């Protein structure tokens, strides 16, 4: 038989031509026709080509089998791709065709395109697509810096305004950084989402990504965090404002009051709600006359007297104070005073003869009179007392001030008598004689800073040295040796020791040394 295509003689029963690969027809009529037309001279050569034809048939058969296997493998791969696409559609859900198209383009080398839903809806869109973790990683650093800068700016707003302005600028830069980070995240969202879908496919996780519930949760979380941050910032700013205003008040309190206006007094209700006792306004004329302070206040020990006068229905206050054995005298001349609205207090502004200024407050409580005098401390020394009870001075003439006699010069102690410490105004040791007296009862009484405040620097040093002189301490300073030589009780003792001092004397010596050191006197 021969090939109908090329005329090659073929063995009987061949399915394909060993020369050209043409499929041989099995029709007997056609087979007989080609046999008749074939040249007879080639019939003797059929034995050798037969072996070659059989090998070629086997090769063609193997090629056919390989082609069929390749077709089957292609069909299987196509089926797997179709299955993967079906699962991807299940994961992506809405807008599947858009994302699958973008995925295909990026797999062929195209760049990720801007995802406008991610750009405009930020975290909410990322939460809807289950990409919120990726979003947080993209913007967490500028978010943290922004929050910290705002918080610190609130703290320093009323304390250090310059630092607050700098922190606000840092917060603005962090805010711009956050916007840029969000834009970059939206630009590569499709690429990140493709990796996310591929990871789910690899893990055989076929759960859909779109979730409206996740969007609601993310909204509630962001709203809650925003409320917490707002509360913290409000609290911090309120605290800073309070600290700032407190500091301003402290500064105002430290400044002297130079106002010449009559101070205002708090209004008192006519009826006490707890006792229902009626509080009646006073008649200032009932308090015209001379008065004296009953007891000594913490700022000075001495006599304080004052006069209230009425001159054409205008009331005036005059006062004088004498303390430190007459060494210190202060006068207030004709300070104008007025009643408050309820008639329970009177007050005015004064300036004494020492240059100090302040307020005078008279409290009328159940027929009793109490005096308060404030001082700014600008003068050498000043009258100063708080709510001291006063009584009328019947020994003084109306309109004049009482002048007490000075304390006697000679006492058992030079600087202490009648349970009080007094100064003799001693500024040097020259010409001073002790005699039979002691300076201060340091062996039996505990001295305080209040006592030392009444004495001069030289008097404080003399009392300290007297503690040791009582036991015969030998002074290396000739000036102090001469000073205590004027005391009849001083006898030098070469065997002096600190152990001779009793507990009270040791404590007093330590108190005086600390007092002098605090003022830089013993350096």
VOGU-3710 file (C-alpha; in Angstrom, 3 decimals, decimal comma):
1> xxxxxxxxxx> 0,000/0,000/0,000  1,133/3,568/-0,625  0,652/6,957/1,154  -1,997/9,021/-0,557  -0,023/12,177/0,250  3,599/11,458/-0,747  3,306/8,091/-2,562  5,596/6,292/-0,140  5,121/2,497/-0,121  3,845/1,420/3,284
11> xxxxxxxxxx> 3,366/-1,956/4,973  -0,126/-3,322/4,925  -2,206/-2,165/7,875  -0,159/1,033/8,564  -2,160/3,750/10,316  0,267/6,613/9,493  2,763/7,327/6,733  6,328/6,788/7,930  7,527/9,484/5,534  5,097/12,361/5,979
21> xxxxxxxxxx> 2,965/11,216/8,966  -0,275/11,350/6,986  -3,069/9,204/8,401  -3,753/6,241/6,121  -7,349/5,603/5,103  -8,730/2,108/5,744  -11,086/2,248/2,735  -10,349/-0,931/0,536  -11,297/0,836/-2,629  -8,780/3,589/-2,027
31> xxxxxxxxxx> -6,210/1,079/-0,911  -6,527/-0,934/-4,205  -6,380/2,219/-6,273  -3,055/3,367/-4,856  -1,606/-0,096/-5,113  -2,380/-0,243/-8,844  -0,823/3,189/-9,483  2,409/2,448/-7,597  5,490/1,635/-9,847  6,333/-2,090/-10,001
41> xxxxxxxxxx> 10,080/-1,486/-9,947  9,942/-0,460/-6,222  8,083/-3,610/-5,106  11,330/-5,504/-4,563  12,534/-2,878/-2,072  9,699/-3,178/0,466  11,549/-5,388/2,961  14,082/-2,804/4,176  11,764/0,218/4,499  9,368/-1,886/6,606
51> xxxxxxxxxx> 11,603/-1,877/9,664  12,064/1,886/9,394  8,349/2,401/8,975  7,591/0,442/12,147  10,007/2,581/14,215  8,475/5,722/12,859  4,994/4,492/13,668  6,107/3,843/17,247  7,574/7,316/17,502  4,428/8,870/16,130
61> xxxxxxxxxx> 2,384/6,901/18,601  4,524/8,102/21,515  4,225/11,662/20,274  0,497/11,282/20,132  0,484/9,934/23,719  2,604/12,864/24,917  0,326/15,317/23,177  -2,669/13,763/24,830  -0,963/13,899/28,256  -0,024/17,561/27,712
71> xxxxxxxxxx> -3,589/18,343/26,783  -4,820/16,546/29,907  -2,281/18,414/32,107  -3,315/21,723/30,584  -6,925/20,887/31,232  -6,093/19,987/34,879  -4,125/23,227/35,397  -6,944/25,203/33,837  -9,355/23,541/36,216  -7,168/24,414/39,218
81> xxxxxxxxxx> -6,947/28,036/38,085  -10,685/28,185/37,704  -11,112/26,710/41,211  -8,628/29,254/42,657  -10,481/32,086/40,947  -13,750/30,822/42,369  -12,258/30,783/45,904  -10,719/34,246/45,367  -14,152/35,532/44,329  -15,549/34,056/47,527
91> xxxxxxxxxx> -12,849/35,810/49,610  -13,028/39,175/47,849  -16,794/39,356/47,607  -17,921/42,720/46,314  -15,923/44,266/43,406  -14,307/40,886/42,610  -13,782/41,639/38,919  -11,970/44,904/39,743  -9,571/43,235/42,148  -8,986/40,143/39,969
101> xxxxxxxxxx> -8,197/42,413/37,036  -5,759/44,425/39,174  -4,182/41,207/40,482  -3,678/39,904/36,923  -2,054/43,150/35,773  0,300/43,250/38,746  1,285/39,597/38,162  2,261/40,590/34,590  4,547/43,350/35,939  2,179/46,351/36,150
111> xxxxxxxxxx> 2,386/48,742/39,140  -0,297/48,951/41,831  -2,858/51,667/41,100  -4,374/54,128/43,597  -7,303/52,625/45,530  -9,581/55,620/46,041  -11,835/53,833/48,518  -8,777/53,318/50,752  -7,721/56,937/50,258  -11,057/58,456/51,296
121> xxxxxxxxxx> -12,206/55,968/53,950  -8,821/55,047/55,450  -9,202/52,737/58,479  -12,879/51,982/57,778  -12,115/50,644/54,308  -9,129/48,692/55,670  -11,394/47,191/58,343  -14,026/46,299/55,735  -11,369/44,404/53,696  -9,773/42,867/56,832
131> xxxxxxxxxx> -6,601/44,903/56,220  -6,704/47,020/59,414  -3,499/45,486/60,795  -1,613/46,504/57,651  -3,077/50,019/57,946  -1,909/50,340/61,549  1,610/49,269/60,633  1,676/51,911/57,904  0,619/54,886/60,097  1,460/53,882/63,696
141> xxxxxxxxxx> 4,636/55,976/64,074  3,155/59,360/63,038  0,041/58,521/65,095  2,098/57,976/68,258  4,193/61,124/67,729  1,072/63,175/67,006  -0,701/62,003/70,165  2,327/62,530/72,436  2,993/66,006/71,007  -0,620/67,097/71,559
151> xxxxxxxxxx> -0,626/65,733/75,135  2,625/67,477/76,079  1,485/70,689/74,395  -1,581/70,643/76,646  0,620/70,162/79,723  2,929/73,085/78,887  0,246/75,408/77,468  -0,107/77,499/80,644  3,309/76,694/82,171  5,821/77,042/79,327
161> xxxxxxxxxx> 4,042/78,597/76,320  7,200/78,488/74,168  7,581/74,724/74,696  3,871/74,309/73,975  4,222/76,133/70,630  7,175/73,911/69,661  5,204/70,774/70,530  2,226/72,012/68,502  4,527/72,425/65,503  5,780/68,856/66,028
171> xxxxxxxxxx> 2,145/67,690/66,147  1,432/69,477/62,850  4,448/67,835/61,191  3,323/64,438/62,502  -0,175/65,126/61,137  1,237/65,876/57,686  3,357/62,749/57,936  0,241/60,729/58,764  -1,565/62,074/55,677  1,407/61,162/53,464
181> xxxxxxxxxx> 1,541/57,677/55,003  -2,182/57,224/54,300  -1,735/58,295/50,662  1,151/55,839/50,199  -0,910/53,083/51,805  -3,815/53,768/49,425  -1,368/53,740/46,497  -0,161/50,205/47,319  -3,378/48,878/48,826  -4,145/46,617/45,813
191> xxxxxxxxxx> -0,708/45,023/46,017  -1,047/44,453/49,785  -4,524/43,053/49,306  -3,306/40,650/46,592  -0,711/39,266/49,014  -3,400/39,006/51,674  -5,666/36,951/49,366  -2,745/34,723/48,297  -1,909/34,037/51,947  -5,502/33,049/52,658
201> xxxxxxxxxx> -5,493/30,719/49,635  -2,272/29,109/50,855  -3,804/28,581/54,299  -7,038/27,227/52,751  -8,911/30,029/54,505  -11,980/30,672/52,330  -13,757/33,100/54,706  -15,031/36,283/52,993  -13,139/39,512/53,807  -15,918/42,133/53,540
211> xxxxxxxxxx> -17,492/42,766/56,950  -19,782/45,646/57,846  -19,644/44,603/61,503  -15,882/45,121/61,527  -16,421/48,615/60,180  -18,858/49,400/63,004  -16,429/48,039/65,595  -13,546/50,066/64,157  -15,714/53,191/64,199  -16,689/52,631/67,843
221> xxxxxxxxxx> -13,077/51,981/68,823  -11,802/55,124/67,098  -14,633/57,174/68,627  -13,852/55,758/72,080  -10,128/56,422/71,744  -10,882/59,927/70,529  -13,123/60,552/73,551  -10,447/59,218/75,920  -7,749/61,345/74,304  -10,002/64,413/74,433
231> xxxxxxxxxx> -10,701/63,767/78,130  -7,013/63,338/78,900  -6,086/66,485/76,992  -8,892/68,425/78,699  -7,773/67,229/82,122  -4,140/68,014/81,354  -4,980/71,473/80,038  -7,262/72,172/83,017  -4,530/71,070/85,408  -1,998/73,243/83,615
241> xxxxxxxxxx> -4,377/76,215/83,750  -4,923/75,708/87,484  -1,179/75,474/88,093  -0,587/78,597/86,021  -3,316/80,597/87,782  -2,083/79,341/91,141  1,395/80,520/90,266  -0,016/83,898/89,222  -1,887/84,217/92,526  1,291/83,358/94,460
251> xxxxxxxxxx> 3,157/86,009/92,544  0,409/88,525/93,214  0,423/87,654/96,909  4,171/88,233/97,029  3,845/91,749/95,587  3,144/94,674/97,932  -0,297/96,180/97,755  0,149/99,768/96,638  -3,542/100,473/96,248  -4,943/103,379/98,272
261> xxxxxxxxxx> -8,531/102,196/98,098  -10,443/100,964/101,123  -10,319/97,136/101,147  -13,506/95,244/100,494  -14,870/92,878/103,099  -16,989/89,785/102,490  -20,676/90,366/102,951  -22,227/88,611/105,935  -25,791/87,393/105,824  -28,140/89,054/108,289
271> xxxxxxxxxx> -29,311/85,651/109,428  -27,139/82,646/110,196  -28,951/79,621/108,621  -27,739/77,266/111,362  -28,380/79,311/114,493  -30,962/81,770/113,118  -29,203/84,389/115,296  -29,665/87,906/113,922  -26,449/89,810/113,184  -26,999/93,533/113,705
281> xxxxxxxxxx> -24,932/96,285/112,114  -22,866/98,327/114,568  -22,813/102,043/115,189  -19,221/103,198/114,795  -19,823/106,027/117,249  -20,115/103,395/119,998  -16,434/102,491/119,348  -14,979/105,994/119,251  -12,230/106,389/121,846  -8,915/104,923/123,001
291> xxxxxxxxxx> -8,211/101,194/122,814  -5,355/98,826/123,549  -4,477/95,347/122,284  -4,971/92,757/125,047  -2,337/90,154/124,172  0,919/89,894/122,293  0,897/88,438/118,796  3,525/86,231/117,199  5,313/89,079/115,431  6,200/91,366/118,346
301> xxxxxxxxxx> 6,048/91,654/122,102  5,085/95,101/123,271  2,347/97,639/123,758  -0,051/98,612/120,959  -2,643/101,321/121,479  -4,998/102,998/119,016  -7,691/105,636/118,811  -10,898/105,714/116,737  -12,107/109,261/115,988  -15,186/110,740/114,317
311> xxxxxxxxxx> -14,600/113,935/112,355  -17,740/115,144/110,558  -19,136/111,590/110,234  -15,831/110,401/108,814  -13,941/107,914/110,985  -10,157/107,812/111,393  -7,745/105,356/112,958  -4,489/106,284/114,732  -2,122/103,881/116,474  1,302/103,509/117,965
321> xxxxxxxxxx> 3,338/100,476/119,010  6,245/100,301/121,426  8,371/97,154/121,919  11,970/96,005/122,591  12,167/98,197/125,721  11,234/101,270/123,743  13,902/100,640/121,103  11,258/100,268/118,419  8,346/102,664/118,040  5,916/102,771/115,143
331> xxxxxxxxxx> 3,064/105,261/114,545  0,079/105,298/112,224  -1,458/108,732/111,768  -5,090/109,291/110,724  -5,875/106,412/108,453  -9,363/106,699/107,021  -11,668/103,758/107,849  -15,171/102,884/106,634  -17,824/100,330/107,529  -18,686/97,571/105,085
341> xxxxxxxxxx> -22,195/97,184/103,689  -23,452/95,012/106,571  -21,877/97,155/109,252  -19,981/94,246/110,811  -16,446/95,280/109,784  -14,510/98,478/109,220  -11,314/98,840/107,289  -8,871/101,149/105,623  -5,418/101,530/104,143  -2,455/102,960/106,105
351> xxxxxxxxxx> 1,157/104,029/105,792  3,196/104,276/109,009  6,133/106,508/109,862  8,585/103,687/109,037  7,495/103,405/105,411  5,428/100,224/105,771  1,943/100,029/104,243  -0,956/97,651/104,634  -4,589/97,224/105,644  -6,440/97,901/108,885
361> xxxxxxxxxx> -9,397/95,640/109,660  -11,701/96,111/112,672  -14,075/93,211/113,406  -17,150/93,891/115,563  -18,289/90,562/116,985  -21,044/90,469/119,618  -19,980/93,823/121,051  -16,291/92,909/121,087  -13,584/94,561/118,988  -10,786/92,676/117,200
371> xxxxxxxxxx> -7,899/94,300/115,320  -5,972/92,970/112,298  -3,061/94,884/110,761  -1,248/93,597/107,668  2,145/94,861/106,545  4,070/94,583/103,307  7,386/94,725/105,169  8,888/97,564/103,124  9,761/99,613/106,207  12,367/99,014/108,898
381> xxxxxxxxxx> 9,787/97,212/111,022  6,041/97,471/111,289  2,954/96,715/113,298  1,532/93,381/112,274  -1,123/91,311/114,011  -4,015/89,015/113,214  -7,441/89,222/114,859  -6,243/90,478/118,273  -8,845/91,152/120,960  -8,934/94,777/122,141
391> xxxxxxxxxx> -10,291/96,592/125,238  -10,828/100,232/125,995  -7,900/102,141/127,496  -9,584/104,089/130,291  -6,273/105,522/131,528  -5,560/107,391/128,316  -7,001/110,768/127,584  -9,571/110,901/124,805  -7,849/111,504/121,486  -4,315/110,845/122,763
401> xxxxxxxxxx> -2,131/107,758/122,703  -0,756/105,976/125,760  3,011/106,168/126,132  4,222/103,297/128,375  7,394/103,608/130,416  10,430/101,795/129,126  11,422/98,577/130,770  13,875/99,041/133,655  17,509/98,913/132,654  18,662/96,670/135,485
411> xxxxxxxxxx> 17,165/93,200/135,796  18,344/89,767/136,865  18,924/89,156/133,126  20,031/91,796/130,698  17,918/90,558/127,772  15,104/88,759/129,574  12,498/89,871/132,128  8,825/89,359/132,863  8,831/86,182/130,764  9,834/87,988/127,602
421> xxxxxxxxxx> 13,001/88,610/125,600  14,006/92,261/125,134  16,819/93,938/123,236  19,081/96,590/124,771  20,131/97,712/121,308  23,718/96,511/121,849  25,636/96,717/118,580  29,185/96,469/119,986  30,986/95,183/123,068  32,829/98,414/123,672
431> xxxxxxxxxx> 31,782/100,157/126,906  29,260/97,499/127,882  29,384/96,200/131,489  27,589/93,022/132,610  28,025/93,336/136,375  26,103/90,913/138,575  23,436/90,126/135,936  23,331/87,288/133,466  22,305/87,900/129,854  19,605/85,212/129,336
441> xxxxxxxxxx> 18,446/82,162/131,399  20,016/79,638/129,012  20,609/77,177/131,841  16,893/76,701/132,619  14,848/77,911/129,624  14,851/76,768/125,985  15,523/79,673/123,637  13,588/79,914/120,349  13,986/81,726/117,048  11,201/84,055/118,183
451> xxxxxxxxxx> 13,358/85,120/121,127  16,413/85,561/118,926  14,410/87,658/116,440  14,076/90,350/119,119  17,856/90,704/119,593  20,672/92,333/117,659  23,399/90,268/116,046  25,853/91,180/118,830  23,335/90,276/121,542  22,722/86,834/119,987
461> xxxxxxxxxx> 26,485/86,148/119,920  26,830/87,355/123,526  24,135/84,946/124,765  25,798/82,042/122,946  29,222/82,837/124,474  27,686/83,349/127,903  26,667/79,634/127,939  30,376/78,736/127,979  31,527/81,718/130,060  29,429/80,531/133,012
471> xxxxxxxxxx> 31,778/77,537/133,300  34,989/79,569/132,948  35,701/79,100/129,245  38,860/81,015/128,293  38,229/83,142/125,219  40,971/83,460/122,593  39,435/86,719/121,389  40,609/89,593/123,573  37,409/91,505/122,835  35,224/88,723/124,252
481> xxxxxxxxxx> 37,618/88,132/127,128  37,353/91,819/128,108  33,558/91,722/127,745  33,004/88,814/130,152  35,653/90,161/132,531  33,057/92,854/133,403  30,819/90,111/134,885  31,361/89,528/138,597  30,490/85,859/138,208  33,055/85,055/135,471
491> xxxxxxxxxx> 36,060/83,029/136,649  38,379/81,542/133,962  38,733/77,772/134,267  41,558/75,975/132,460  39,785/72,639/133,009  36,689/73,732/131,034  34,906/70,985/129,090  31,682/70,869/127,062  30,571/68,054/129,301  30,020/70,656/132,036
501> xxxxxxxxxx> 26,993/72,000/130,123  23,575/70,614/131,006  21,099/69,357/128,375  19,238/72,674/128,125  22,463/74,644/127,619  23,673/72,279/124,881  20,328/72,548/123,092  20,354/76,352/123,345  23,916/76,502/121,959  22,878/74,399/118,947
511> xxxxxxxxxx> 19,764/76,534/118,382  21,767/79,783/118,397  24,478/78,377/116,113  21,829/77,224/113,593  20,107/80,625/113,800  23,385/82,483/113,127  24,340/80,117/110,311  20,988/80,593/108,590  21,652/84,339/108,499  25,321/84,033/107,549
521> xxx> 26,504/85,640/110,802  29,010/83,012/111,953  30,884/82,485/108,672
//
